[in-house]
Amino acid sequence: MSATTIKTQSEGISFDVRRLFFMLLGIGLFSVIYWCPPWPDAIDPLGETYTLSREAKAALALFALAATWWVFEVVPIGITSLTIGAMQALFLIRPAGVAFRDFMAPSVLFIFGSIVIGMVFTKTGLTKRIAYKMLSIIGNRTSMIYLGCFVMTALMTHFMAHTAVAATMFPLLMTIYSLYTDSEEPTRFGKGLFIGMAFVAGAGSIVTLLGAARGVVALDFYRDITGVDVSFFELSMYMAPIGWLMVFLLWGFIMVFFKPEKAEIEGLKERSKRMYTELGSWTKNEIIALAVILGTIALIALQNFIPALASLDKTGLMLLSTIAFFLLKILDIDDLELIPWNIILLFAGAMSIGYCLWETGAAKWLAVNWLQLFSEAPAIVFIMGMAFFVMMMTNFIMNVAAIAISLPVALVIAPYLGVSGEVILFSSLVVAGMPFLLLVGAAPNAIAYNSKQFTTGEFFLYGVPASVLLLAVTWLAVTVIWPLMGMPIKVPV
């Protein structure tokens, strides 16, 4: 029995003191914020006033409760998400029809479709085929297995959404891990493999517009505000050195914090070659599944280049692949029971609290108050302050929303401090792509959690130094890398 568990001998009932404490802490934070007196208005640089309404303050209260419960996992993470919807309806923060509609938002269904693709890789045997081939090339050393998996993850995010990449890599990593140990207990190698995959998926996804929706939305938003159009290739030119620097730094980070128990897996290279040979020739289901997956990825990727495809909804395309798998009998009704609904609910709740903060004005109020602190600061302090705010907010709400609420305010303040709008945009996109603290920050985080190799608390704990590393790289980009590449950092005041 753990030190935090108390058991009454007469009744045989166990009480987890730690769980009870953080459960009550979340409720207490909600109560204090919800029932406290009104907070002062936020005033932006143009003199516009933002009042924190009752609903907005209630949204902040719910935000505090959900964050506490998610980090310390006092109930299953999906149940915390259901609490978000229920509390909005019961406390009249938003109408029930609006709050619960977010649970089936297109982004949630896109994640569902991505997870189904991962299941297809496993069921058809594509996962084993790819894993054995990769291991036969990489060899026996666990450090190289880390590096090979991370590089493969990052490369894939250049061409497909990082959610789909994580869903594809997950069964692959599970197969690799099964060759490392037969134990069901978590290991350092297991933690490093899955946490590293989640982190690196974010790092790789910032390099092109294909890795995540945030890039396209942010560039459109920036063009609307400033009239300046940033091209696909200009974004990749500036983001590639930062993304890949983070990939290799994160590999070193994982080797330090999650150094594998074994330096190498004896005979892995030869065993992988033998197991790949034993798989035999490609099966019909493998070929059909791969054709459907590659076709879906190609259609989604080509939307950025072919105007005729731009009107097709990416979630619709993703779900079309799910439908195809059932029509072609690659999946059946029993496979629906294998869907990790806890993860789906997690993102449904994240969408709901994100929209709640956005629509009530609570997020805007936070952004204005935060950025006003830096309205007279040196340029680099203002840029890093903006980056820090986006980094923190993207761990709790949609990264697109985090940029959308803060970018307009920052672009108003920036000229007075002699800061170019371009550096504000790019530094925001860097940190928005790498939420290392909470599972709700990005789909790869939650997908990695399904491995059962780490807890939400552990993810948060190791995410703190990883976030510090991210801020250090962002500072390096702003002060050294981007100026050398020709990006204007300062403009005449």
C-alpha positions in Angstrom: 0.0 0.0 0.0 1.4 3.4 -1.0 2.1 6.1 1.5 -0.8 8.2 0.1 -3.4 5.5 0.5 -5.3 4.9 3.8 -7.4 1.8 4.3 -9.9 1.3 7.1 -9.6 -2.3 8.3 -13.2 -2.6 9.4 -14.8 -1.7 6.0 -11.9 -2.6 3.7 -12.3 0.8 1.9 -9.2 2.5 0.5 -8.8 6.3 0.2 -6.1 7.7 -2.1 -5.2 10.9 -0.2 -3.2 12.3 -3.1 -6.1 11.8 -5.5 -8.6 13.3 -3.1 -6.3 16.3 -2.5 -6.0 17.2 -6.1 -9.6 16.5 -6.8 -10.6 19.0 -4.1 -7.9 21.4 -5.2 -9.5 21.5 -8.7 -12.9 22.1 -7.3 -11.5 24.7 -4.9 -9.8 26.6 -7.7 -13.0 26.6 -9.7 -15.0 27.9 -6.7 -12.6 30.7 -5.7 -12.4 32.0 -9.3 -16.1 31.6 -10.0 -17.4 33.3 -6.9 -14.7 35.9 -6.4 -15.5 39.6 -7.1 -15.2 40.9 -10.7 -11.7 41.4 -12.0 -10.4 44.6 -13.6 -10.8 45.2 -17.4 -7.9 44.6 -19.8 -7.0 47.6 -22.0 -5.0 47.1 -25.2 -2.5 49.6 -26.7 -5.2 51.3 -28.8 -7.3 52.0 -25.7 -9.9 49.3 -26.4 -11.4 47.8 -23.2 -12.0 44.1 -22.6 -14.3 43.4 -19.7 -14.1 40.0 -18.0 -17.8 39.0 -18.0 -19.3 36.5 -15.6 -19.2 33.8 -18.3 -15.5 34.6 -19.1 -14.5 34.4 -15.5 -16.4 31.1 -15.2 -14.5 29.9 -18.2 -11.2 30.7 -16.4 -12.5 28.8 -13.4 -13.3 25.8 -15.4 -10.0 26.0 -17.1 -8.2 25.9 -13.7 -10.3 22.8 -12.7 -9.7 20.9 -15.9 -5.9 21.7 -15.9 -5.6 20.4 -12.3 -7.5 17.2 -13.0 -5.7 16.6 -16.3 -2.2 17.0 -14.9 -2.8 14.9 -11.8 -5.2 12.5 -13.4 -7.6 12.4 -10.5 -10.1 10.7 -12.9 -9.6 9.2 -16.4 -8.7 12.1 -18.7 -11.8 11.5 -20.8 -14.0 11.9 -17.8 -12.4 15.3 -17.1 -13.4 16.2 -20.6 -17.0 15.2 -19.9 -16.8 17.4 -16.8 -15.9 20.4 -19.0 -19.1 20.0 -21.0 -21.3 19.3 -18.1 -20.0 22.3 -16.1 -20.5 24.7 -19.0 -24.1 23.6 -19.2 -24.8 23.6 -15.5 -23.2 26.9 -14.7 -24.6 28.6 -17.8 -21.1 29.4 -19.1 -22.3 28.5 -22.6 -25.5 26.8 -23.8 -25.4 23.0 -23.6 -26.1 22.6 -27.3 -23.0 24.7 -28.1 -20.7 23.2 -25.4 -21.4 19.6 -26.3 -21.4 20.2 -30.1 -17.6 20.9 -29.8 -17.2 17.2 -28.7 -17.9 16.3 -32.4 -15.9 19.1 -33.9 -14.1 18.4 -37.2 -10.7 18.3 -35.5 -11.9 15.6 -33.1 -13.2 13.5 -36.0 -9.9 14.0 -37.8 -8.1 12.6 -34.8 -10.5 9.6 -34.8 -9.8 9.0 -38.5 -6.0 9.2 -37.8 -6.3 6.6 -35.0 -8.2 4.3 -37.3 -5.3 4.5 -39.8 -2.9 3.4 -37.0 -5.2 0.5 -36.3 -5.2 -0.5 -39.9 -1.4 -0.5 -39.9 -1.4 -3.0 -37.0 -4.2 -5.3 -38.2 -2.9 -5.7 -41.8 0.7 -6.3 -40.6 2.1 -3.2 -42.2 3.4 -2.1 -38.8 5.6 -5.2 -38.4 6.8 -5.0 -42.0 8.0 -1.4 -41.5 9.4 -2.0 -38.0 11.4 -5.1 -38.9 12.8 -3.4 -42.0 13.8 -0.3 -40.1 15.4 -2.3 -37.3 17.4 -4.4 -39.7 18.9 -1.2 -41.0 19.4 0.7 -37.7 20.9 -2.2 -35.8 21.1 -3.2 -32.1 21.9 0.0 -30.3 19.0 1.5 -28.4 20.4 5.1 -28.9 20.2 4.6 -32.6 16.7 3.1 -32.4 15.7 6.3 -30.6 17.3 8.4 -33.4 15.9 6.3 -36.2 12.3 6.5 -34.8 12.6 10.3 -34.2 14.0 11.1 -37.6 11.4 9.0 -39.3 8.6 10.7 -37.3 9.9 14.2 -38.1 10.3 13.4 -41.8 6.8 12.1 -42.1 5.4 15.3 -40.5 6.8 17.3 -43.5 4.2 15.5 -45.7 1.3 14.6 -43.5 -0.5 15.9 -40.4 1.4 15.2 -37.2 -1.8 13.6 -35.8 -1.8 11.0 -38.6 2.0 10.5 -38.2 1.6 9.8 -34.5 -1.2 7.4 -35.1 0.9 5.7 -37.8 4.1 5.6 -35.6 2.3 4.4 -32.5 1.8 0.7 -33.5 5.3 0.7 -35.1 6.8 1.8 -31.8 4.7 -0.7 -29.9 6.2 -3.5 -32.1 9.7 -2.2 -31.5 9.2 -2.0 -27.8 7.9 -5.6 -27.7 11.3 -6.7 -28.9 13.0 -4.8 -26.1 11.1 -6.4 -23.2 8.2 -8.8 -22.4 7.4 -7.0 -19.1 4.2 -5.0 -18.9 5.9 -2.6 -16.4 7.0 0.8 -17.8 10.7 1.2 -18.6 13.0 4.2 -19.3 13.3 3.1 -22.9 9.5 2.9 -23.2 9.0 6.3 -21.7 11.7 7.8 -23.9 10.4 6.1 -27.1 6.8 7.4 -26.7 7.4 10.8 -25.1 10.1 11.4 -27.6 7.8 10.5 -30.5 5.2 13.0 -29.2 7.8 15.8 -28.8 9.5 15.2 -32.2 6.2 15.0 -34.0 5.7 18.6 -32.9 9.2 19.7 -33.9 8.9 18.2 -37.3 5.4 19.6 -37.9 6.6 23.3 -37.9 8.8 22.8 -41.0 6.1 22.8 -43.6 2.4 23.8 -43.9 1.5 20.1 -44.3 2.4 19.1 -40.7 -0.6 20.9 -39.0 -3.4 23.3 -39.8 -1.9 26.0 -37.5 0.5 27.1 -40.2 -2.0 27.8 -42.9 -4.4 29.5 -40.5 -1.7 31.7 -39.0 -0.3 32.8 -42.4 -3.8 33.7 -43.6 -4.4 35.6 -40.3 -1.1 37.4 -40.7 -1.9 38.4 -44.3 -5.2 39.8 -43.3 -3.7 42.0 -40.5 -0.5 43.2 -42.2 -1.2 42.7 -46.0 2.1 40.7 -46.2 1.9 37.2 -47.8 4.3 34.6 -46.5 4.8 31.7 -49.0 5.0 28.0 -48.4 8.7 27.9 -49.2 9.6 31.0 -47.2 8.0 29.4 -44.1 9.9 26.2 -44.7 13.2 28.0 -45.3 13.0 29.7 -41.9 11.5 26.8 -40.0 13.6 23.9 -41.2 16.8 24.7 -39.2 14.7 25.3 -36.1 12.6 22.2 -36.4 15.6 19.9 -37.1 17.7 21.5 -34.4 14.9 20.7 -32.0 14.7 17.1 -33.3 18.4 16.4 -32.6 18.3 18.3 -29.3 15.3 16.3 -28.2 17.1 13.1 -29.0 19.9 14.2 -26.7 17.2 15.3 -24.1 15.6 11.8 -24.2 19.0 10.1 -23.9 19.8 12.1 -20.8 16.4 11.8 -19.0 15.4 8.3 -20.4 18.7 6.5 -20.9 17.7 3.0 -21.9 18.3 0.2 -19.4 20.1 -1.7 -22.2 22.7 -0.1 -24.4 21.8 -2.6 -27.1 19.4 -5.4 -27.8 21.5 -8.4 -28.5 20.9 -10.0 -31.9 18.1 -7.5 -32.8 19.4 -6.7 -36.3 19.7 -10.4 -37.4 16.4 -11.2 -35.7 14.6 -8.4 -37.5 15.9 -9.5 -40.8 14.7 -13.0 -40.1 11.3 -11.9 -38.9 10.9 -9.6 -42.0 11.7 -12.6 -44.3 9.2 -14.7 -42.4 6.4 -12.2 -43.2 6.6 -13.4 -46.8 5.2 -11.5 -49.8 2.8 -8.6 -49.4 -0.8 -9.6 -48.8 -3.8 -8.2 -50.6 -5.0 -6.4 -47.5 -1.6 -4.7 -47.0 -1.6 -3.4 -50.6 -5.2 -2.2 -50.4 -4.7 -0.5 -47.0 -1.5 1.2 -48.1 -3.1 2.4 -51.3 -6.1 3.9 -49.3 -3.7 5.6 -46.8 -1.3 7.0 -49.3 -4.2 8.2 -51.5 -5.8 10.0 -48.5 -2.5 11.6 -47.5 -1.8 12.7 -51.1 -5.2 14.4 -51.4 -4.8 16.2 -48.1 -1.3 17.3 -49.0 -2.2 18.5 -52.5 -4.9 20.8 -51.1 -2.1 23.3 -50.5 -1.0 23.3 -54.1 -4.1 22.6 -56.2 -6.9 25.2 -55.9 -9.5 22.7 -57.1 -8.9 20.5 -54.1 -8.8 23.3 -51.6 -12.6 23.2 -51.0 -12.5 19.6 -49.9 -12.6 19.3 -46.2 -9.6 17.4 -44.8 -11.7 15.8 -42.0 -14.1 14.5 -44.7 -11.2 13.1 -46.6 -9.8 11.4 -43.5 -13.2 9.9 -42.6 -13.6 8.7 -46.2 -10.6 6.5 -45.6 -12.2 5.1 -42.5 -15.4 4.3 -44.5 -13.2 2.7 -47.2 -11.5 0.4 -44.7 -14.9 -1.0 -43.7 -16.3 -1.2 -47.2 -13.2 -3.2 -48.3 -13.5 -5.4 -45.2 -10.1 -4.5 -43.8 -11.9 -3.5 -40.6 -15.0 -4.9 -39.1 -17.5 -3.9 -36.3 -15.4 -5.6 -33.6 -12.5 -3.2 -34.4 -14.6 -0.2 -33.2 -14.3 -1.6 -29.7 -10.6 -1.2 -29.9 -10.8 2.6 -30.5 -9.2 4.4 -27.5 -12.3 6.5 -26.6 -10.5 7.9 -23.6 -8.1 9.7 -26.0 -11.0 10.8 -28.3 -12.9 12.3 -25.3 -9.7 14.0 -24.1 -9.5 16.0 -27.4 -13.2 16.6 -27.4 -12.9 18.3 -24.0 -9.9 20.2 -25.2 -11.8 21.6 -28.1 -14.7 22.5 -25.8 -12.7 24.4 -23.2 -10.7 26.1 -26.0 -13.8 27.4 -27.7 -15.2 28.3 -24.3 -12.2 30.5 -23.5 -12.3 32.0 -27.0 -16.1 32.7 -27.3 -16.5 34.2 -23.8 -13.6 36.5 -24.3 -11.5 35.1 -21.4 -8.6 34.2 -23.7 -8.5 37.7 -25.2 -8.6 39.2 -21.7 -5.6 37.0 -20.7 -3.6 37.9 -23.9 -4.1 41.6 -23.5 -3.2 41.7 -19.8 -0.1 39.5 -20.4 1.3 41.4 -23.5 0.7 44.8 -21.8 3.3 43.8 -19.3 5.9 44.0 -22.1 4.6 47.1 -23.9 7.7 49.1 -22.8 10.2 46.2 -22.6 13.3 45.7 -24.9 12.4 44.1 -28.2 13.9 40.6 -27.4 12.0 40.6 -24.0 8.7 41.4 -25.8 9.3 38.7 -28.5 10.1 36.0 -25.9 7.2 37.2 -23.7 4.9 36.7 -26.6 6.4 33.3 -27.4 6.0 32.2 -23.7 2.4 33.2 -23.7 1.6 31.2 -26.9 3.6 28.2 -25.6 1.6 28.1 -22.4 -1.8 28.7 -24.0 -1.2 26.1 -26.7 -0.8 23.5 -24.0 -4.4 24.1 -22.9 -6.3 25.3 -26.0 -6.0 24.9 -29.7 -2.7 26.3 -31.0 -4.5 28.1 -33.7 -6.6 29.9 -31.1 -3.6 30.7 -29.0 -2.0 32.4 -32.0 -5.3 34.1 -33.0 -5.9 35.7 -29.7 -2.3 37.0 -29.1 -1.1 37.8 -32.6 -3.3 40.9 -33.2 -2.4 42.4 -29.8 1.3 41.7 -30.4 1.3 43.2 -33.9 -0.2 46.4 -32.5 2.5 46.7 -29.8 5.4 45.5 -32.0 5.9 48.7 -34.1 6.2 50.9 -31.0 9.1 48.7 -29.8 10.8 48.5 -33.3 9.9 44.7 -33.7 9.0 43.3 -37.1 5.8 41.5 -37.5 7.5 38.6 -39.3 9.6 37.6 -36.2 6.5 37.7 -34.1 4.7 35.3 -36.5 7.5 32.8 -36.8 8.5 32.7 -33.2 4.8 32.1 -32.3 4.6 29.2 -34.9 7.7 27.6 -33.4 6.3 27.4 -29.9 2.7 26.7 -30.9 3.9 23.5 -32.6 5.6 22.0 -29.5 3.3 21.8 -26.4 5.4 19.7 -24.1 3.4 20.0 -20.9 -0.1 18.6 -21.2 -1.6 15.8 -23.2 -4.4 18.1 -24.5 -1.8 20.3 -26.2 -1.4 18.1 -29.2 -2.8 14.8 -30.5 0.6 13.1 -30.6 0.9 13.6 -26.8 -2.4 11.8 -26.2 -1.7 9.1 -28.7 1.7 8.4 -27.0 -0.1 8.3 -23.6 -2.0 5.3 -24.9 1.2 3.3 -24.6 0.7 3.3 -20.8 4.5 3.9 -20.4 4.0 7.2 -18.5 1.5 9.1 -16.4 0.1 12.6 -17.1 2.2 13.9 -14.2 5.4 12.4 -15.6 4.6 14.0 -19.0 4.2 17.4 -17.3 7.3 16.9 -15.2 9.6 16.2 -18.1 7.8 18.7 -20.3 9.1 21.5 -18.1 12.8 21.2 -19.0 11.8 20.4 -22.6 9.8 23.7 -22.7 12.8 25.6 -21.3 14.9 24.0 -24.1 12.3 25.1 -26.6 12.4 28.7 -25.4 16.2 28.7 -25.5 16.1 27.5 -29.2 13.5 30.2 -30.0 15.8 32.8 -28.4 18.7 31.5 -30.5 16.5 31.6 -33.7 15.5 35.2 -33.0 18.9 36.5 -32.1 21.3 34.5 -34.3 19.8 32.1 -36.9 17.0 34.1 -38.5 19.1 37.4 -38.7 21.8 35.4 -40.5 19.2 34.1 -42.9 18.0 37.6 -43.7 14.8 37.8 -41.6 14.2 41.4 -40.4 14.0 41.4 -36.6 13.8 45.1 -36.0 12.1 47.9 -37.9 12.4 51.7 -37.5 10.3 53.1 -34.7 
